[in-house]
């Protein structure tokens, strides 16, 4: 009889703790993804302003690029574009694996994506060192460096975020099918970086 009473008390405490945790969760919902979306929306506005400025300069200019400006090469930026777009599919594999509790797969695909991002940055630096115009050459050169440099900064931040996820994944159970916000956040950020580059590549190199 006494044992039954103790079991009943324990069950009541357990139920109370569960209800308390649920109530606490309801009082403090997770707004992290919303915060990330607001951040990306703000970054989009910055890029939009830069794109509009570039297009305005082009439309009011009688000659674009200004006379004497060497033409941009398409081969290296084209390869870079393929690498960056492909990396979006690779990082999505990591998100798929972590939702199946495959942490090793998460690490593999994040590592590959990070390497692809690093190759993209290396290609951009190589292009910078071989361009025949500098930052202050003319309005085209200035906007070119600002747009590509600002995007390159975002790629670099994305690499740091991937390394942070890889470091945290060393802790057993840190990422799982129930807890994978960090993975999803980095994936969403990386898709944002890719979309921005597609627009940037189109207006700088193809238009």
C-alpha positions in Angstrom: 0.0 0.0 0.0 2.8 2.4 0.9 4.7 1.5 -2.3 1.6 2.2 -4.3 1.3 5.6 -2.6 4.9 6.5 -3.4 4.5 5.4 -7.1 1.3 7.6 -7.3 3.2 10.6 -5.8 6.1 10.1 -8.3 3.7 9.9 -11.2 2.0 13.1 -10.0 5.3 14.9 -9.8 6.4 13.7 -13.2 3.1 14.9 -14.7 3.4 18.2 -13.0 7.0 18.7 -14.3 5.9 17.7 -17.8 3.0 20.1 -17.7 5.2 22.9 -16.3 7.7 22.4 -19.1 5.0 22.4 -21.7 3.5 25.6 -20.1 7.0 27.2 -20.1 7.5 26.3 -23.7 4.1 27.8 -24.6 5.0 31.0 -22.7 8.4 31.3 -24.5 8.0 30.1 -28.1 11.1 29.7 -30.2 11.5 32.8 -32.4 15.0 32.1 -33.7 14.0 31.2 -37.2 11.8 34.4 -37.4 14.8 36.4 -36.2 16.9 34.8 -38.9 14.4 35.7 -41.6 14.2 39.3 -40.4 18.0 39.5 -40.6 18.0 38.0 -44.1 15.3 40.5 -45.1 17.4 43.4 -43.8 20.5 42.1 -45.7 18.3 41.7 -48.8 17.4 45.4 -48.6 21.1 46.4 -48.5 21.8 44.3 -51.6 18.8 45.7 -53.3 20.0 49.2 -52.7 23.4 48.3 -54.1 21.8 46.7 -57.2 19.5 49.7 -57.8 22.5 52.0 -57.5 24.5 50.0 -60.0 21.6 49.8 -62.5 20.9 53.5 -62.1 24.6 54.3 -62.8 24.4 52.1 -65.9 21.1 53.5 -67.2 22.2 57.2 -66.9 25.6 56.6 -68.4 26.2 57.2 -72.1 28.7 54.4 -72.3 28.9 51.4 -69.9 31.4 50.3 -68.8 33.2 53.7 -69.2 35.7 53.9 -72.1 39.0 52.2 -71.5 37.6 49.7 -69.0 38.7 46.1 -69.8 36.0 43.6 -70.4 35.3 41.1 -67.6 36.2 37.5 -68.2 33.4 35.0 -67.9 35.2 31.7 -67.6 36.3 32.0 -63.9 33.2 33.7 -62.6 31.1 31.1 -64.5 33.0 28.2 -62.9 32.6 30.0 -59.5 28.8 30.3 -60.1 28.5 26.6 -60.9 30.4 25.7 -57.7 28.4 28.0 -55.5 25.0 26.9 -56.9 26.0 23.2 -56.6 27.0 23.8 -52.9 23.4 24.6 -52.1 22.4 21.1 -53.1 25.3 19.7 -51.1 24.4 21.6 -47.9 20.8 20.4 -48.2 22.0 16.8 -48.0 23.4 17.7 -44.5 20.0 19.0 -43.4 18.4 15.8 -44.7 20.9 13.6 -42.8 20.7 15.4 -39.5 16.9 14.9 -39.6 17.7 11.2 -39.8 20.1 11.4 -36.9 23.0 10.9 -39.3 25.6 13.2 -37.7 28.4 11.7 -39.7 26.5 12.7 -42.9 26.0 16.2 -41.5 29.7 16.6 -41.0 30.6 15.2 -44.4 28.2 17.4 -46.4 29.0 20.5 -44.3 32.7 20.0 -44.8 32.3 19.6 -48.6 30.1 22.7 -48.7 32.8 24.6 -46.8 35.5 23.5 -49.2 33.3 24.6 -52.2 32.7 28.0 -50.5 36.5 28.4 -49.9 37.2 27.5 -53.6 34.7 30.2 -54.6 36.5 32.8 -52.4 39.8 31.7 -53.7 38.6 32.1 -57.3 37.3 35.6 -56.4 40.6 36.6 -54.9 42.4 35.3 -58.0 40.1 37.3 -60.2 40.8 40.5 -58.2 44.6 40.0 -58.6 44.2 39.7 -62.3 41.8 42.5 -63.1 43.2 45.4 -65.1 41.3 48.0 -63.1 41.3 49.2 -59.5 38.7 50.2 -57.0 38.9 53.9 -57.9 39.3 53.5 -61.7 35.8 54.7 -62.5 32.2 54.3 -61.3 31.9 50.8 -62.9 35.0 49.6 -61.1 33.9 51.0 -57.8 30.5 49.4 -57.9 32.0 46.1 -59.1 34.3 45.8 -56.2 31.7 46.9 -53.7 29.1 44.4 -54.9 31.4 41.4 -55.3 33.4 42.3 -52.1 30.2 42.7 -50.0 29.0 39.4 -51.3 32.4 37.8 -50.6 32.1 38.9 -47.0 28.8 37.1 -46.7 30.4 33.9 -48.2 33.2 34.2 -45.6 30.6 34.6 -42.8 28.9 31.5 -44.1 32.1 29.5 -43.9 32.6 30.6 -40.3 29.0 29.4 -39.5 29.7 26.0 -41.1 32.9 25.6 -39.1 30.9 26.5 -35.9 28.3 23.8 -36.7 31.1 21.2 -37.4 32.8 22.1 -34.1 29.5 21.8 -32.2 28.7 18.5 -33.9 31.6 16.9 -32.0 29.5 16.9 -28.9 27.3 13.8 -28.8 23.6 14.5 -29.2 24.1 18.2 -29.9 22.4 17.8 -33.3 19.6 15.4 -33.9 16.2 15.1 -35.7 14.7 17.0 -32.7 17.5 19.6 -32.4 18.9 20.9 -35.7 18.1 24.7 -35.8 21.8 25.5 -36.3 22.0 23.3 -39.3 18.8 24.7 -40.8 19.8 28.3 -40.1 23.2 27.9 -41.9 21.5 26.2 -44.8 19.0 29.0 -45.2 21.8 31.6 -45.0 23.8 29.8 -47.6 20.8 29.6 -50.0 20.5 33.4 -49.5 24.1 33.9 -50.4 23.7 31.8 -53.5 20.6 33.6 -54.7 22.3 37.0 -54.2 25.2 35.8 -56.3 23.0 34.6 -59.2 21.5 38.1 -59.3 24.9 39.8 -59.0 26.4 37.6 -61.7 23.6 38.3 -64.1 23.8 42.1 -63.8 27.6 42.4 -63.6 28.8 39.8 -66.1 25.8 39.1 -68.4 23.9 42.3 -68.7 
